[in-house]
Amino acid sequence: MKNIISRREEERIAALKSYNILDTSPQKIYDDITLLASQICDTPISLISLIDEDRQWFKSKQGVDVESTPREIAFCARAIETPEELFIVSNAMEDERFKNNPLVTEYPYIRFYAGAPLVTNDGYALGTLCVIDREPRVLKPKQLEALTALRNGIVTAFELERTNRFLKESEEKQKQLLEETVEKDNATRSIIESAPNAMILIEANGVIRMVNIQTEKIFGYLRDEIIGKQIEILLPPEHSDIFIKLRETFITKPSHKAIGYGRTLYGIKKDGVRFPIEIGLNPLLNKGKLWILVSVIDISERKNHDEKQKIYLEELKEKNGIIERGLNEKHVLIGELTEAKEKLETLNATKDKFFSIIAHDLKGPLGSFKQVTELLAESYSEFPEEDKVEFILLMSQESKNLYSLLENLLEWSRSQRGNIPFNPEKFNLKMMSIEIIKLMKPTAEKKRIELINHIPISLDIIADENMINTVIRNLISNAIKFTPDCGSIELGIRAKTTEEFSSSEDCIFIKDSGLGMSLETRDKLFRIDTQVTTLGTNSEKGTGLGLILCKEFIEKHSGKIWVESEEGEGSTFYFTIPRRK
């Protein structure tokens, strides 16, 4: 008999089922997280556990063979009762709640358990990310923080998958609106002709029957030159066969399909120039006959979507009154689709950055550290003293890199969740800068770099002291990294008012005599959706998060941050802090 559950528990289970995760196939993104959790916490078992009415089911598992266990014996079922904190059992054999539990007395013989509840934006705990050992133990604070950060990544991925499903449903509604009008030839022509993307109407065999003016502009053909031809004329030869197979598969099971998202797909212009595109296929029934409406987007030069939408609606109104009855409903639908798409792009960029750092930057130093310690453990007596010292120095450097990466990762994770308090207070910027330079001086002296402080002693500002400290430290650290030996780094105030800032703001700069950077590199800085990884003058490594944190912290103050730089002429980073009363 099922247990009687509270209304809150009913809502929690409904929230869990809304994500459509239960009983789905394994996914690499979640298996990577549980593997990393085991490596960081040094435990043989790690799980992503989801709790429904009767069981705990494992979305991902490391170190166990079972797919689920009954809910009444699940440690994770206890963990979700306190979703605001980690649930830790140091020794289950000494814990009255668990010492007689079958999971303790029998396989898998649990002794240690640490679970981080997977809490949605609505406050529902769906399950946990947990690590398990067969020996009693205690996790270090940094391991607990890393476990929390990995838990947050899982919740972000869950939200992303649900948003993807919403986007698909919205696109189906848009397709239905088009199908309702395709039977009316004049209305169909008007919609296709006025669309902002290239719209190509083809028969099931691929023969082009209608195109709009955007198709002419994008591909460089007059419509009379391509109507009646196969649509593959608009694709390079190596993509033509792929598109033919996709079209044949599409005919057997017609449904909205996007092609090119997440991979590179190219179109080809009349003059032979190739350019990146995204393609959407929409099935249309015209008097019982299957047609395909192909939408092509040139993604090499995207225009502002809102402006295109405004032009699109104005042109529709001017064409004729046939589609006026459905215009308001379509405008609302397109607005919802745009909002969902922008949210999806932001979540994709954040997720990709987060898991790129976890999978590459964090795993690399851990692997190097593991290899060196294993080598010393196996052959310590065989190495001469100078080699031992070199190995120890290497381990020290790798541990510093790993510590720095974890600090930035945790700081960024807290920033993404809005858990960093914002407390503007008055403080003296000169005194802060003196302390920062004192902290950074040993690193600069290794490269004989001079740190020069021009900040006036009289400058008081009102800002969050911790955030401004983090920004200045990151910018000086980057300057040291990219400044060659015997160079200089200056910290000061830009007094002259320019187009970048006004007289009601203080503008702080950090100027170095380093390598400088190209225009392409400058354009990629401060962006979450790009990865800028360049070794310093002494092969120093970065975490990829410092400048992103700086941008978020300065924008939190309603300020701006930018860089002026030329290759070979050094770089100057500026940021502004509005003067508060």
C-alpha positions in Angstrom: 0.0 0.0 0.0 1.3 3.4 -0.9 2.0 5.9 1.9 -0.3 8.8 2.4 1.7 11.9 1.3 1.3 15.6 2.0 0.1 18.1 -0.6 3.7 19.5 -0.6 5.0 16.1 -1.5 2.4 15.7 -4.2 3.6 19.0 -5.7 7.3 17.9 -5.4 6.5 14.7 -7.3 4.6 16.6 -9.9 7.6 18.9 -10.4 9.9 15.9 -10.8 7.7 14.4 -13.4 7.5 17.7 -15.3 11.2 17.4 -16.2 10.6 14.0 -18.0 13.8 12.6 -16.6 12.6 9.4 -14.8 13.5 6.1 -16.6 15.4 7.9 -19.4 18.6 6.5 -21.0 22.1 7.4 -19.5 23.5 10.7 -20.7 27.2 11.5 -20.9 26.8 15.0 -19.4 25.5 13.4 -16.1 27.9 10.5 -16.2 30.8 13.0 -16.4 29.6 14.8 -13.3 29.3 11.6 -11.2 32.7 10.5 -12.3 34.2 13.9 -11.4 32.4 13.9 -8.0 34.0 10.5 -7.2 37.4 11.8 -8.2 37.1 15.1 -6.2 35.7 13.4 -3.1 37.8 10.2 -3.5 34.8 7.9 -3.1 34.1 4.6 -5.0 30.4 5.4 -5.4 28.6 8.5 -6.7 25.0 8.8 -7.8 22.4 11.2 -9.3 19.4 9.9 -7.4 15.8 11.0 -8.1 13.0 10.3 -5.5 9.5 9.4 -6.7 6.6 7.9 -4.8 8.1 4.4 -4.2 11.8 4.4 -5.1 15.0 6.2 -5.6 16.0 5.9 -9.3 19.6 6.6 -10.5 19.9 8.9 -13.5 23.7 8.3 -13.3 25.8 6.0 -11.2 29.4 5.2 -10.5 30.4 2.1 -8.6 27.0 0.3 -8.3 25.1 -2.0 -10.6 21.5 -1.5 -9.5 19.1 0.9 -11.3 17.0 1.8 -8.2 16.2 0.9 -4.6 13.0 1.2 -2.5 12.4 4.7 -1.2 11.9 3.6 2.4 15.6 2.6 2.8 17.1 5.4 0.7 19.5 7.8 2.3 18.6 10.3 -0.4 15.0 10.2 0.7 16.2 11.6 4.1 18.4 14.1 2.4 15.6 15.9 0.5 13.8 16.5 3.8 16.3 19.3 4.4 16.9 20.7 0.9 18.6 23.9 2.1 21.8 22.0 3.4 24.0 19.0 2.6 23.0 15.8 4.3 26.1 14.0 5.7 26.4 10.6 7.5 30.1 10.1 8.6 29.6 6.6 9.9 26.3 4.8 9.3 27.2 2.0 11.7 27.2 4.5 14.6 24.0 6.3 13.4 20.8 5.1 15.0 18.8 6.1 11.8 20.8 3.8 9.5 22.8 1.2 11.4 20.2 -1.5 10.7 19.5 -0.3 7.1 19.9 -3.1 4.5 22.1 -0.8 2.4 24.4 -0.7 5.4 24.3 -4.3 6.6 24.3 -5.7 3.0 25.5 -4.6 -0.4 26.7 -1.9 -1.1 27.8 -1.7 2.7 27.4 2.0 3.0 29.5 3.6 5.8 29.9 7.2 4.6 27.2 9.3 2.8 27.2 12.9 1.6 24.2 14.2 -0.5 23.6 17.6 -2.1 19.8 18.0 -2.7 18.9 18.9 -6.3 16.6 21.9 -5.6 14.6 23.5 -8.5 14.1 27.3 -8.9 10.6 26.7 -7.3 12.2 25.1 -4.2 11.4 21.5 -4.9 14.1 18.9 -4.0 14.0 16.3 -6.9 16.7 14.1 -5.5 20.4 14.4 -4.7 24.0 14.3 -6.1 25.6 12.0 -3.5 29.0 10.4 -2.9 29.3 7.1 -0.9 32.2 5.2 0.7 32.4 1.8 2.4 34.7 3.3 5.1 33.8 6.1 7.6 35.3 9.4 6.5 35.0 13.3 6.6 35.1 15.5 3.5 37.2 18.7 3.4 35.4 22.1 3.0 36.7 22.5 -0.5 35.3 19.1 -1.5 31.9 20.0 0.0 31.9 23.3 -2.0 32.9 21.4 -5.2 30.1 18.9 -4.6 27.6 21.9 -4.2 28.9 23.4 -7.5 28.5 20.2 -9.3 24.9 19.9 -7.9 24.1 23.3 -9.3 25.4 22.3 -12.7 23.0 19.3 -12.7 20.0 21.5 -11.8 21.0 23.9 -14.6 21.1 21.0 -17.1 17.7 19.8 -16.0 16.2 23.3 -16.5 17.9 23.5 -19.9 16.3 20.3 -21.1 12.9 21.4 -20.0 13.3 24.8 -21.8 14.3 22.9 -25.0 11.1 20.9 -24.8 9.1 24.2 -24.3 10.8 25.6 -27.4 9.9 22.6 -29.5 6.3 22.8 -28.4 6.2 26.6 -29.3 7.7 25.8 -32.8 5.0 23.2 -33.3 2.3 25.9 -32.7 4.0 28.2 -35.2 4.0 25.4 -37.8 0.3 24.7 -37.2 -0.5 28.4 -37.9 1.4 28.1 -41.2 -0.4 24.9 -42.2 -3.8 26.6 -41.7 -2.9 29.2 -44.2 -1.0 27.2 -46.9 -4.3 26.2 -48.6 -4.9 29.8 -49.4 -2.4 30.5 -52.2 -2.4 34.2 -52.1 -1.9 34.3 -48.3 0.8 31.7 -48.5 2.7 33.7 -51.1 2.4 36.9 -49.0 3.7 35.2 -45.8 6.6 33.5 -47.6 7.5 36.7 -49.6 7.6 38.9 -46.5 9.5 36.5 -44.2 12.9 37.9 -43.0 14.7 34.6 -43.7 15.1 32.8 -47.0 11.9 30.8 -47.5 11.9 28.0 -50.1 8.8 25.9 -50.9 9.8 22.5 -52.4 8.0 19.3 -53.5 8.8 16.1 -51.7 11.3 15.2 -54.5 13.3 18.4 -53.8 12.2 20.5 -56.8 11.9 24.2 -55.9 8.4 25.7 -56.6 8.5 29.1 -54.7 11.1 31.4 -53.2 11.0 34.8 -51.6 13.2 37.9 -52.1 15.4 37.1 -49.2 16.4 33.9 -51.0 17.5 36.0 -53.9 19.5 38.3 -51.6 21.2 35.6 -49.6 22.1 33.2 -52.5 22.6 35.8 -55.3 20.2 34.0 -57.7 17.2 35.5 -59.5 14.1 33.3 -58.6 13.6 32.3 -62.3 17.1 30.8 -62.2 16.3 28.3 -59.4 12.6 27.6 -59.6 12.2 24.1 -61.1 15.7 23.1 -60.0 16.7 20.8 -57.2 17.2 22.5 -53.9 20.7 20.9 -53.6 21.9 23.6 -56.0 22.0 25.9 -53.0 24.3 23.5 -51.0 28.0 22.6 -51.5 28.5 19.1 -53.0 29.7 17.5 -49.7 26.4 18.6 -48.0 24.1 17.7 -50.9 24.1 13.9 -50.2 23.5 14.6 -46.4 20.5 16.8 -47.2 19.0 14.3 -49.7 19.1 11.6 -47.0 17.6 13.9 -44.4 14.9 14.9 -46.8 14.1 11.3 -47.6 13.9 10.5 -43.8 11.8 13.6 -43.3 9.2 12.4 -45.9 8.7 9.1 -44.1 8.0 10.8 -40.8 7.1 14.5 -41.4 7.7 16.8 -38.4 9.4 20.1 -37.7 13.2 19.6 -37.9 16.1 22.0 -37.4 19.4 21.2 -39.2 22.7 22.8 -38.6 22.2 23.8 -34.9 25.2 22.7 -32.9 27.3 21.8 -36.0 28.6 23.6 -39.1 26.4 23.5 -42.2 27.0 25.6 -45.3 25.1 27.1 -48.2 26.7 28.2 -51.4 26.0 31.4 -53.4 25.7 31.8 -57.1 29.3 33.1 -57.2 30.6 30.0 -55.3 31.1 31.7 -51.9 30.2 29.5 -49.0 28.5 30.8 -45.8 27.3 29.2 -42.5 23.5 28.5 -42.3 20.8 27.0 -40.2 17.9 25.2 -41.9 14.4 24.4 -40.7 12.1 21.9 -42.4 8.3 22.3 -42.0 5.8 19.8 -43.5 2.9 21.4 -45.3 -0.1 19.7 -46.8 -1.5 21.3 -50.0 -4.6 19.6 -51.2 -3.5 16.3 -49.7 0.0 16.5 -51.2 3.1 16.8 -49.0 5.2 19.9 -49.5 8.2 21.1 -47.5 8.8 24.7 -46.5 12.5 25.2 -46.0 13.7 28.1 -43.9 17.3 29.2 -44.3 19.1 31.6 -41.9 22.4 33.2 -42.8 24.1 33.0 -39.4 27.3 34.7 -40.5 25.8 38.2 -40.1 22.8 38.1 -37.8 20.7 41.2 -37.6 19.0 42.4 -34.6 16.0 40.1 -34.1 13.6 42.7 -32.6 14.2 45.2 -35.5 13.6 42.4 -38.0 10.5 41.4 -36.2 9.2 45.0 -36.4 9.9 45.3 -40.2 8.3 41.8 -40.7 5.1 42.9 -39.0 5.0 46.2 -40.9 5.4 44.5 -44.2 2.7 41.9 -43.4 0.2 44.7 -42.6 1.1 46.5 -45.9 0.7 43.4 -48.1 -3.0 42.8 -47.7 -5.6 42.2 -45.1 -5.9 38.4 -45.5 -3.7 37.6 -42.5 -4.8 40.4 -40.2 -7.2 38.2 -38.2 -4.4 36.0 -37.0 -1.7 38.7 -36.7 -2.1 39.5 -33.0 -2.0 35.8 -32.0 1.0 35.2 -34.2 2.8 38.2 -32.7 2.3 36.9 -29.2 3.5 33.4 -30.3 6.6 34.8 -32.0 7.4 36.9 -28.9 7.2 33.8 -26.6 9.3 31.9 -29.1 11.9 34.7 -29.1 12.0 34.9 -25.3 12.4 31.1 -25.0 15.1 31.1 -27.7 17.1 33.9 -26.0 16.8 32.0 -22.7 18.0 28.8 -24.3 21.0 30.5 -25.9 22.0 32.0 -22.5 21.5 28.6 -20.7 23.5 26.8 -23.5 26.4 29.2 -23.2 26.5 29.0 -19.4 26.2 25.2 -19.4 28.9 24.8 -22.1 31.3 27.1 -20.2 30.6 25.4 -16.9 31.1 21.8 -18.2 34.1 22.9 -20.4 35.9 24.0 -17.3 34.9 20.9 -15.3 35.7 18.4 -18.0 39.0 20.0 -19.2 40.6 22.6 -16.9 39.7 20.7 -13.6 40.3 17.2 -14.9 43.8 18.1 -16.3 45.5 19.3 -13.1 43.9 16.4 -11.1 45.3 14.0 -13.7 48.8 15.5 -13.6 48.8 15.6 -9.8 47.7 11.9 -9.7 50.4 10.8 -12.2 53.2 12.6 -10.3 52.2 11.3 -6.9 51.9 7.7 -8.3 55.3 8.0 -9.9 56.9 9.2 -6.6 55.1 6.5 -4.6 56.3 3.7 -6.9 59.9 4.8 -7.5 60.8 7.3 -4.8 64.1 5.7 -3.7 65.2 5.4 -7.4 65.2 9.2 -8.1 68.2 11.5 -7.3 67.5 14.3 -4.9 67.3 17.0 -7.6 64.6 15.1 -9.5 62.6 14.7 -6.2 62.8 18.4 -5.6 61.7 19.1 -9.2 58.7 16.7 -8.8 57.7 18.4 -5.5 57.9 21.8 -7.1 55.7 20.5 -10.0 53.2 19.1 -7.5 53.1 22.5 -5.7 52.5 24.4 -8.9 49.7 22.0 -10.0 48.0 22.2 -6.6 48.2 26.1 -6.8 46.6 25.9 -10.3 43.9 23.6 -9.1 43.2 25.7 -6.0 42.9 28.9 -8.1 40.6 27.1 -10.6 38.3 25.8 -7.8 38.2 29.3 -6.2 37.2 31.0 -9.5 34.8 28.2 -10.3 33.0 28.4 -6.9 33.0 32.2 -7.0 31.4 32.1 -10.5 28.9 29.5 -9.4 27.8 31.6 -6.5 27.5 34.6 -8.8 25.3 32.7 -11.3 23.0 31.6 -8.4 22.8 35.2 -7.1 24.4 34.1 -3.8 27.0 36.8 -3.6 25.7 39.7 -1.4 26.0 43.2 -2.8 26.9 45.6 0.0 28.1 49.1 -1.3 30.0 51.0 1.4 32.4 53.9 1.5 36.1 52.9 1.5 39.5 54.4 0.4 40.6 53.0 -2.9 44.2 53.9 -2.3 44.5 51.8 0.8 42.8 48.9 -0.9 45.2 49.1 -3.9 48.3 49.2 -1.6 47.2 45.9 0.0 46.5 44.3 -3.3 49.9 45.4 -4.7 51.6 44.0 -1.5 49.8 40.7 -2.2 50.8 40.6 -5.9 54.3 41.8 -5.4 56.0 38.4 -4.9 54.5 37.1 -8.2 55.6 40.3 -10.0 59.1 40.1 -8.6 59.7 36.7 -10.1 59.5 38.4 -13.5 61.2 41.6 -12.3 58.0 43.6 -13.1 57.5 47.0 -11.5 54.0 47.7 -10.0 53.3 51.5 -10.0 50.4 52.9 -8.0 49.0 56.3 -9.2 45.7 56.1 -7.2 45.4 59.4 -5.2 45.2 59.0 -1.4 42.1 61.2 -1.3 40.0 58.9 -3.5 37.0 57.4 -1.5 34.4 55.5 -3.4 31.1 53.8 -2.5 31.0 50.3 -3.8 31.1 46.6 -2.7 34.7 46.4 -1.3 35.0 42.6 -1.9 33.8 42.8 -5.5 36.2 45.7 -6.4 39.0 43.9 -4.7 38.3 40.8 -6.8 38.2 42.9 -10.0 41.5 44.7 -9.4 43.3 41.5 -8.3 42.1 39.7 -11.4 43.2 42.5 -13.8 46.6 42.9 -12.1 47.1 39.1 -12.2 46.3 39.0 -15.9 48.7 41.9 -16.5 51.5 40.1 -14.8 50.8 37.0 -16.8 51.1 38.8 -20.2 53.9 41.2 -19.3 57.5 40.0 -20.1 60.4 40.2 -17.7 61.5 43.7 -16.6 58.2 45.2 -17.7 55.9 47.5 -15.8 52.2 47.7 -14.6 50.4 50.9 -13.7 47.3 51.4 -11.6 45.6 54.8 -11.7 42.6 57.0 -12.3 41.6 58.4 -15.7 40.7 62.0 -15.1 39.6 63.1 -18.6 36.0 62.6 -19.5 35.5 60.6 -22.7 32.7 59.0 -24.6 33.2 55.8 -22.5 32.5 57.5 -19.2 31.1 60.7 -17.7 32.0 63.2 -15.0 29.6 61.4 -12.6 31.8 58.3 -12.6 35.3 57.3 -11.4 37.3 55.5 -14.1 40.1 53.2 -12.9 42.7 51.7 -15.2 45.3 48.9 -15.1 48.0 49.5 -17.8 50.7 47.0 -18.7 53.7 47.0 -21.1 52.9 43.4 -22.2 52.1 41.6 -25.4 48.9 43.4 -26.3 46.2 41.6 -28.2 44.5 41.6 -31.6 41.1 43.0 -32.4 39.7 39.5 -32.7 40.9 38.6 -29.2 39.5 41.9 -27.8 36.1 41.2 -29.2 36.0 37.8 -27.5 36.9 39.1 -24.0 34.2 39.3 -21.3 31.9 36.8 -23.2 30.6 33.6 -21.7 30.0 32.0 -25.1 33.6 32.0 -26.3 36.8 30.5 -24.9 39.9 32.7 -24.9 42.9 30.7 -23.6 46.4 32.1 -24.2 49.5 31.2 -22.3 51.4 34.0 -20.5 55.0 35.1 -21.3 56.2 32.3 -19.0 53.6 29.8 -20.0 51.3 30.7 -17.1 47.8 29.2 -17.3 44.5 30.9 -16.7 41.1 29.6 -15.6 39.0 31.4 -18.2 36.6 32.9 -15.6 38.5 36.0 -14.3 37.3 38.5 -16.8 33.8 37.1 -16.8 33.6 37.6 -13.0 35.0 41.2 -13.4 32.3 42.1 -16.0 29.5 40.7 -13.8 30.8 42.5 -10.7 31.3 45.9 -12.5 27.8 45.6 -14.1 26.4 44.9 -10.6 27.6 48.4 -9.8 25.9 49.8 -13.0 29.5 50.4 -14.4 31.3 49.4 -17.5 34.5 47.6 -18.3 36.5 47.6 -21.5 40.0 47.2 -22.9 42.2 49.3 -25.2 45.1 47.3 -26.8 47.3 46.8 -29.9 49.5 43.8 -30.6 53.0 44.4 -29.2 52.0 47.7 -27.5 50.5 46.4 -24.2 47.0 46.6 -22.9 45.0 49.0 -20.7 41.8 47.8 -18.9 39.3 50.4 -17.7 36.3 50.1 -15.5 33.9 52.7 -14.1 32.2 53.0 -10.8 29.3 55.6 -10.6 29.6 58.1 -7.8 26.9 57.4 -5.2 25.6 59.8 -2.6 
